Amino acid sequence: MKILVDENLDGMDERLKEQGYDALSVRKLNMAGEKLGSDFSIIQYAQKNNLIIVTKDKEFRKASEENNFPLILLDDEEMLKIIVEKLKKFS
């Protein structure tokens, strides 16, 4: 399983690697000369390289639904679910 971490989660690629995942960073790929300045270019790169995109950017949701590519979206709704689940431990 290969993962592409969007710029809005900078550093998460290293943390995923520590957990044994093959993770790349959009920021690091840009620094290495890839041209991933738009959501479209990130999606194309991920599809070409069979990567799962991990992002906080809600705009990827519709693109994922329309183009059927794997996406882990950590938006406010997902964060709320995590917070509520953790709060249950205090009840």
Legacy VTK file of the C-alpha trace (Angstrom):
# vtk DataFile Version 3.0
C-alpha trace
ASCII
DATASET POLYDATA
POINTS 91 float
0.000 0.000 0.000
1.533 3.288 -1.129
0.400 6.635 0.213
0.670 10.225 -1.010
0.389 12.769 1.797
-0.879 16.207 0.755
0.928 19.390 1.812
-1.691 20.205 4.444
-0.496 17.190 6.447
3.206 17.924 6.156
5.316 15.529 8.188
2.659 12.811 8.275
4.589 10.888 5.595
7.466 10.387 8.047
5.114 9.265 10.795
3.446 6.785 8.438
6.873 5.452 7.431
7.638 4.874 11.123
4.506 2.699 11.184
5.774 0.665 8.213
3.867 2.356 5.373
5.348 3.402 2.043
4.484 7.115 2.150
5.432 10.037 -0.065
4.974 13.750 0.534
3.643 16.219 -2.042
5.947 18.875 -0.575
9.040 16.666 -0.863
8.114 15.557 -4.374
7.776 19.216 -5.395
11.196 19.926 -3.892
12.577 17.001 -5.939
11.283 18.559 -9.164
7.806 17.077 -9.590
5.184 19.619 -10.600
2.334 18.986 -8.165
0.963 22.487 -7.721
-2.720 21.738 -8.301
-5.199 19.184 -7.000
-5.522 17.863 -10.556
-1.775 17.240 -10.879
-1.714 15.530 -7.466
-4.598 13.257 -8.494
-2.921 12.404 -11.802
0.365 11.608 -10.043
-1.421 9.421 -7.481
-3.355 7.526 -10.152
-0.256 7.011 -12.305
1.674 5.630 -9.326
-1.184 3.722 -7.615
-1.116 5.893 -4.494
-3.787 6.544 -1.878
-4.125 10.288 -1.236
-4.311 11.455 2.386
-5.457 15.064 2.807
-7.499 17.596 4.771
-8.616 19.292 1.532
-12.385 18.777 1.101
-12.173 19.532 -2.621
-10.654 16.090 -3.172
-13.893 14.371 -2.034
-15.924 15.162 -5.160
-12.987 14.395 -7.439
-12.555 11.039 -5.697
-16.238 10.192 -6.077
-16.303 11.199 -9.757
-13.012 9.538 -10.716
-12.995 6.580 -8.338
-9.561 6.994 -6.782
-8.695 6.026 -3.203
-8.796 8.884 -0.729
-8.479 9.325 3.011
-10.052 12.676 3.824
-9.415 14.048 7.301
-11.965 16.848 7.246
-13.848 18.397 10.171
-16.433 15.597 10.140
-13.741 12.954 10.553
-12.076 14.969 13.299
-15.425 15.309 15.090
-15.904 11.515 15.009
-12.466 11.006 16.554
-13.091 13.614 19.268
-16.511 12.171 20.158
-15.062 8.658 20.310
-12.280 9.814 22.647
-14.750 11.767 24.800
-16.745 8.572 25.365
-13.765 7.223 27.303
-14.302 9.950 29.902
-17.982 9.087 30.451
LINES 1 92
91 0 1 2 3 4 5 6 7 8 9 10 11 12 13 14 15 16 17 18 19 20 21 22 23 24 25 26 27 28 29 30 31 32 33 34 35 36 37 38 39 40 41 42 43 44 45 46 47 48 49 50 51 52 53 54 55 56 57 58 59 60 61 62 63 64 65 66 67 68 69 70 71 72 73 74 75 76 77 78 79 80 81 82 83 84 85 86 87 88 89 90
